Amino acid sequence: MSTSGRLAAAMLCLCFAALVAAQTPPLTPDQDKLIEAMRRYADQYISSLPNFLCVQVTEQFQGDAQGEHWHRGDTLTQKLVFQGGHEERTLELVNHKPVKPGRKHWRAPLTTEGEFGMLLDRVLGPASAATLEWRGWDTVRDRRVAVFNFSIDQQHSTLTLTLEEFARATVPHHGSIYADPATGAVWRITNIADDIPPRIQTKNIATTIDYGEIPIGAGNYILPLAASVFLSTGLSSSRNEIQFKSYRKFDADSTITFGPEQPGATTKARAETDKQPL
């Protein structure tokens, strides 16, 4: 074999070895340490967040029973205030137009919750008794992450689905956690409800939340960037695509301006928003 041939063969072997190493799961003790780091991260997540406000934009879509042929519905813009570990949303715009008091001309969105810690605690909290199994390595926005599949049985589940005031059921659920292998920080989480009873009139419901590092005040925090919620009744499907943006520290003087820019409008909150990368 020529020198160039031996060099090519050696490079191929090195590439193959690197690929194998990249896909090799951590040893069981290391997996256990990572799971414990993920649990600590979830336990401290809410208490580590500052009071902040942001804009939540929800785009609604309606599809057929197969989850195809989607048609765009309303776009809802909400002000979201996170204070003292609790989140509060106020609807400000519907299809980019201010909401008029006493009038409602939009379809109610799928109810979402958990973007700011509830889902993390629901899955990784001690009461969940979640079963966690290694799935593999993946990449989330150029970050190498460790992926674990989880499942929670009905006895330990706190995932409750409601059909207005007519029916209510707590159901088991499963999904995947995409975590930083060094710190246990969660960069993505998926969740799918199981064994939904017929009285709920829902066949499937699934949620995905993506997190990113956001500057607020003098610190950086891991907060939701986007979420998607899919629901199928068996006869039709609904989908919400949600974006979180314009994060800033919340205090008594904080404001968000919605709608067209007013001449000469220069508020402190707006100036801070312009500095925030979305």
C-alpha positions as CSV (number, residue, x, y, z in Angstrom):
1,M,0.0,0.0,0.0
2,S,1.3,3.4,-0.9
3,T,2.1,6.1,1.7
4,S,-1.0,8.1,0.7
5,G,-3.1,5.0,0.9
6,R,-1.8,4.2,4.4
7,L,-2.5,7.8,5.5
8,A,-6.0,7.7,4.1
9,A,-6.6,4.4,5.9
10,A,-5.3,5.8,9.2
11,M,-7.5,8.9,8.9
12,L,-10.5,6.7,8.2
13,C,-9.7,4.7,11.3
14,L,-9.4,7.8,13.4
15,C,-12.7,9.2,12.2
16,F,-14.4,5.9,12.9
17,A,-12.9,5.8,16.4
18,A,-14.0,9.3,17.1
19,L,-17.5,8.5,15.8
20,V,-17.7,5.4,18.1
21,A,-16.5,7.5,21.1
22,A,-19.0,10.2,20.4
23,Q,-21.8,7.6,20.5
24,T,-20.6,5.6,23.5
25,P,-22.9,6.0,26.5
26,P,-21.4,7.0,29.8
27,L,-20.7,4.3,32.3
28,T,-23.7,3.6,34.6
29,P,-22.1,5.4,37.6
30,D,-21.6,8.5,35.4
31,Q,-25.2,8.3,34.2
32,D,-26.4,8.2,37.8
33,K,-24.3,11.3,38.6
34,L,-25.7,13.1,35.6
35,I,-29.3,12.2,36.6
36,E,-28.6,13.5,40.1
37,A,-27.2,16.8,38.6
38,M,-30.4,17.1,36.5
39,R,-32.5,16.6,39.6
40,R,-30.6,19.3,41.5
41,Y,-30.9,21.7,38.6
42,A,-34.7,21.2,38.4
43,D,-35.0,21.6,42.2
44,Q,-33.1,24.9,42.2
45,Y,-34.4,26.2,38.9
46,I,-37.4,28.4,40.0
47,S,-35.6,29.8,43.0
48,S,-32.6,30.8,40.8
49,L,-34.7,32.9,38.5
50,P,-35.0,36.7,38.9
51,N,-38.3,38.5,38.6
52,F,-38.7,39.3,34.9
53,L,-41.2,40.0,32.2
54,C,-41.2,39.0,28.5
55,V,-43.4,38.8,25.5
56,Q,-45.1,35.5,24.6
57,V,-46.3,35.2,21.0
58,T,-48.5,32.2,20.2
59,E,-49.3,31.2,16.6
60,Q,-52.3,28.9,16.3
61,F,-52.8,26.3,13.6
62,Q,-55.6,24.0,12.7
63,G,-55.2,20.7,10.8
64,D,-57.0,17.5,9.8
65,A,-57.2,14.2,11.7
66,Q,-53.8,13.1,10.4
67,G,-52.1,16.3,11.6
68,E,-51.6,17.5,8.0
69,H,-52.9,20.3,5.8
70,W,-52.4,23.0,8.4
71,H,-54.3,26.3,8.3
72,R,-53.1,29.4,10.2
73,G,-55.4,30.7,12.9
74,D,-54.9,33.6,15.2
75,T,-51.7,35.1,16.5
76,L,-51.9,36.0,20.2
77,T,-49.4,38.3,21.9
78,Q,-49.3,38.2,25.7
79,K,-47.3,40.0,28.3
80,L,-45.8,37.5,30.7
81,V,-44.7,38.5,34.2
82,F,-42.7,36.1,36.3
83,Q,-42.6,37.3,39.9
84,G,-41.9,35.4,43.1
85,G,-41.9,32.1,41.3
86,H,-45.3,32.6,39.7
87,E,-46.2,33.5,36.1
88,E,-49.1,35.7,35.0
89,R,-50.1,36.3,31.4
90,T,-52.1,39.2,30.0
91,L,-53.5,39.1,26.5
92,E,-52.5,42.4,24.7
93,L,-52.8,41.8,20.9
94,V,-54.9,39.5,18.7
95,N,-53.5,39.3,15.1
96,H,-51.3,42.3,16.0
97,K,-54.2,44.5,16.9
98,P,-55.0,45.7,20.5
99,V,-57.6,43.8,22.4
100,K,-60.7,45.7,23.0
101,P,-62.2,45.2,26.5
102,G,-65.4,43.1,26.5
103,R,-64.9,41.7,23.0
104,K,-63.7,38.2,22.1
105,H,-63.2,37.2,18.5
106,W,-60.4,34.7,18.8
107,R,-60.3,31.0,19.3
108,A,-59.0,30.1,22.8
109,P,-55.5,28.7,22.5
110,L,-54.3,25.3,23.8
111,T,-53.5,25.7,27.4
112,T,-49.8,25.6,28.1
113,E,-47.9,25.5,31.3
114,G,-44.6,24.5,32.7
115,E,-42.3,26.6,30.5
116,F,-40.8,28.2,33.6
117,G,-40.1,25.2,35.8
118,M,-43.4,23.3,36.4
119,L,-42.6,20.6,33.8
120,L,-39.1,20.2,35.0
121,D,-40.3,19.6,38.6
122,R,-43.1,17.4,37.3
123,V,-40.6,15.1,35.7
124,L,-37.4,15.4,37.8
125,G,-39.0,16.2,41.2
126,P,-38.8,13.5,44.0
127,A,-42.5,12.8,43.9
128,S,-42.5,11.8,40.2
129,A,-40.7,8.5,40.8
130,A,-39.8,8.8,37.1
131,T,-38.0,6.0,35.3
132,L,-35.0,7.4,33.4
133,E,-33.2,5.5,30.7
134,W,-30.2,6.5,28.6
135,R,-31.1,7.3,25.0
136,G,-27.9,8.7,23.5
137,W,-26.0,11.9,22.6
138,D,-27.5,14.7,20.5
139,T,-27.0,18.3,19.7
140,V,-29.2,21.3,20.6
141,R,-28.2,24.6,19.1
142,D,-24.6,23.5,18.7
143,R,-24.4,22.1,22.2
144,R,-23.6,18.5,22.8
145,V,-26.3,17.1,25.2
146,A,-27.0,13.9,26.9
147,V,-30.5,12.6,26.3
148,F,-32.5,10.5,28.7
149,N,-36.0,9.1,28.1
150,F,-38.4,9.2,31.0
151,S,-41.7,7.7,31.9
152,I,-44.1,8.4,34.9
153,D,-46.9,6.2,35.8
154,Q,-50.4,7.3,36.7
155,Q,-49.9,6.8,40.4
156,H,-47.1,9.4,40.5
157,S,-48.3,11.6,37.7
158,T,-49.4,15.2,38.3
159,L,-50.2,15.8,34.6
160,T,-53.9,16.6,34.6
161,L,-56.0,17.2,31.4
162,T,-59.4,18.9,31.5
163,L,-62.2,19.3,29.0
164,E,-63.6,22.6,30.1
165,E,-65.8,21.9,33.2
166,F,-67.0,18.6,31.9
167,A,-64.2,16.1,32.5
168,R,-60.9,15.9,34.2
169,A,-58.2,13.1,34.4
170,T,-54.7,12.7,35.6
171,V,-52.7,10.6,33.1
172,P,-49.3,8.9,32.9
173,H,-46.8,10.5,30.5
174,H,-43.4,10.1,28.9
175,G,-40.8,12.1,27.0
176,S,-37.1,13.0,26.7
177,I,-34.7,15.3,28.6
178,Y,-31.8,16.9,26.7
179,A,-29.2,18.0,29.4
180,D,-25.8,19.5,29.6
181,P,-23.5,16.5,30.5
182,A,-21.3,18.8,32.7
183,T,-23.9,20.7,34.7
184,G,-27.3,18.9,34.3
185,A,-28.9,22.1,32.9
186,V,-31.9,21.2,30.7
187,W,-31.8,22.7,27.2
188,R,-34.9,20.8,25.8
189,I,-37.7,18.7,27.2
190,T,-40.5,16.8,25.5
191,N,-43.6,15.4,27.0
192,I,-46.4,13.2,25.7
193,A,-49.5,12.2,27.6
194,D,-50.4,8.5,27.7
195,D,-53.6,6.5,28.3
196,I,-56.0,9.5,27.8
197,P,-59.5,8.4,28.7
198,P,-62.2,8.8,26.1
199,R,-64.2,11.3,28.2
200,I,-61.4,13.9,27.6
201,Q,-62.1,13.7,23.9
202,T,-58.4,13.9,23.1
203,K,-56.3,11.3,21.3
204,N,-52.8,12.8,21.6
205,I,-51.2,15.8,23.3
206,A,-47.5,16.5,23.1
207,T,-45.3,19.4,24.2
208,T,-41.7,20.4,23.4
209,I,-39.9,23.3,25.2
210,D,-36.5,24.7,24.0
211,Y,-34.4,26.7,26.4
212,G,-31.6,29.2,25.8
213,E,-29.2,31.4,27.7
214,I,-30.8,34.9,28.2
215,P,-29.2,38.0,29.7
216,I,-31.4,39.7,32.3
217,G,-29.9,42.5,34.3
218,A,-26.3,41.6,35.3
219,G,-26.8,37.8,34.9
220,N,-27.4,35.1,32.3
221,Y,-30.3,32.7,32.9
222,I,-31.5,29.6,31.1
223,L,-35.1,30.4,30.0
224,P,-37.6,29.3,27.4
225,L,-37.0,30.4,23.8
226,A,-39.8,28.5,22.1
227,A,-42.4,25.8,22.7
228,S,-44.8,23.8,20.6
229,V,-47.9,22.0,21.6
230,F,-49.7,19.5,19.5
231,L,-53.2,18.1,20.2
232,S,-55.3,15.6,18.2
233,T,-58.9,14.7,18.9
234,G,-59.0,12.0,16.2
235,L,-61.2,14.2,14.1
236,S,-59.0,17.3,13.9
237,S,-55.6,18.6,15.1
238,S,-54.4,21.8,16.7
239,R,-50.9,23.1,17.0
240,N,-49.5,26.1,18.9
241,E,-46.1,27.5,18.0
242,I,-44.9,29.7,20.9
243,Q,-42.0,32.2,21.1
244,F,-40.7,34.0,24.2
245,K,-38.8,37.2,23.6
246,S,-37.9,40.7,24.9
247,Y,-36.9,39.4,28.3
248,R,-36.0,42.1,30.8
249,K,-35.8,42.5,34.6
250,F,-39.1,43.2,36.2
251,D,-39.5,46.1,38.6
252,A,-42.1,48.7,39.5
253,D,-41.1,50.9,36.5
254,S,-41.0,48.0,33.9
255,T,-43.3,48.4,30.9
256,I,-43.8,46.8,27.5
257,T,-45.2,48.8,24.6
258,F,-47.4,46.9,22.2
259,G,-48.7,48.0,18.8
260,P,-47.4,50.7,16.5
261,E,-44.5,52.9,17.7
262,Q,-45.7,56.2,19.1
263,P,-43.8,59.3,18.0
264,G,-41.2,60.2,20.6
265,A,-41.8,57.1,22.7
266,T,-38.6,56.3,24.5
267,T,-39.1,54.3,27.7
268,K,-36.4,52.7,29.7
269,A,-37.9,49.3,29.2
270,R,-38.0,49.8,25.4
271,A,-34.3,50.8,25.4
272,E,-33.4,47.7,27.4
273,T,-35.4,45.5,25.1
274,D,-33.5,46.8,22.1
275,K,-30.3,45.7,23.7
276,Q,-31.5,42.1,24.3
277,P,-30.7,39.5,21.6
278,L,-33.8,37.7,20.7
